[in-house]
Amino acid sequence: MRERLSQGAKGALRETPKPGDPVFKRCAQVLVGSCLRALTAAARTADRLGYQSLILSSKVEGEAAK
């Protein structure tokens, strides 16, 4: 990893492709889940393991380290 970062800093590697780059012409994105689906699955698993779970919101944002 250190060598890869060093090469990138020296310009020895190609820059990260930007939007519109031809490399993306054959790419596709498919959304297969959502925050709410992940929360629901986590709550079901917690319930099955004997925990009492409660989903307050799927739209909470902010720093988790505070």
C-alpha positions as CSV (number, residue, x, y, z in Angstrom):
1,M,0.0,0.0,0.0
2,R,2.8,2.4,0.9
3,E,4.5,1.8,-2.5
4,R,1.2,2.3,-4.3
5,L,0.6,5.6,-2.6
6,S,4.2,6.7,-3.1
7,Q,3.9,5.9,-6.9
8,G,0.6,7.9,-7.1
9,A,2.2,10.9,-5.3
10,K,5.0,10.9,-7.9
11,G,2.5,10.8,-10.8
12,A,3.6,7.4,-11.9
13,L,0.0,6.1,-11.8
14,R,-3.0,7.3,-13.7
15,E,-5.2,9.8,-11.9
16,T,-8.6,8.6,-10.6
17,P,-11.1,8.7,-13.5
18,K,-13.5,11.6,-13.4
19,P,-17.2,11.7,-14.4
20,G,-17.5,11.4,-18.2
21,D,-14.3,9.3,-18.5
22,P,-14.7,6.7,-21.3
23,V,-13.8,4.0,-18.7
24,F,-17.3,4.4,-17.3
25,K,-19.1,3.7,-20.7
26,R,-19.5,0.0,-19.8
27,C,-20.4,0.5,-16.1
28,A,-23.8,0.3,-14.6
29,Q,-25.1,0.8,-11.1
30,V,-28.0,-1.1,-9.6
31,L,-29.4,-0.2,-6.2
32,V,-30.2,-3.5,-4.4
33,G,-30.9,-2.2,-0.9
34,S,-31.5,0.9,1.2
35,C,-30.7,2.2,4.6
36,L,-34.2,1.2,5.8
37,R,-33.8,-2.3,4.5
38,A,-30.5,-2.7,6.2
39,L,-32.0,-1.3,9.5
40,T,-34.9,-3.6,9.3
41,A,-32.7,-6.6,8.7
42,A,-30.5,-5.6,11.6
43,A,-33.5,-5.1,13.9
44,R,-34.9,-8.5,13.0
45,T,-31.5,-10.2,13.7
46,A,-31.3,-8.4,17.0
47,D,-34.8,-9.4,17.9
48,R,-34.0,-13.0,17.0
49,L,-30.9,-12.9,19.3
50,G,-33.0,-11.7,22.2
51,Y,-32.3,-8.0,22.1
52,Q,-35.1,-5.4,22.1
53,S,-34.7,-3.2,19.0
54,L,-36.3,0.0,17.9
55,I,-35.6,1.9,14.7
56,L,-36.0,5.6,15.4
57,S,-35.2,6.8,11.9
58,S,-33.4,5.9,8.7
59,K,-32.4,9.5,8.1
60,V,-30.1,10.3,11.0
61,E,-26.9,12.0,10.0
62,G,-23.9,13.3,11.8
63,E,-20.6,12.5,13.5
64,A,-20.8,9.2,15.5
65,A,-17.7,10.0,17.6
66,K,-19.3,12.8,19.6
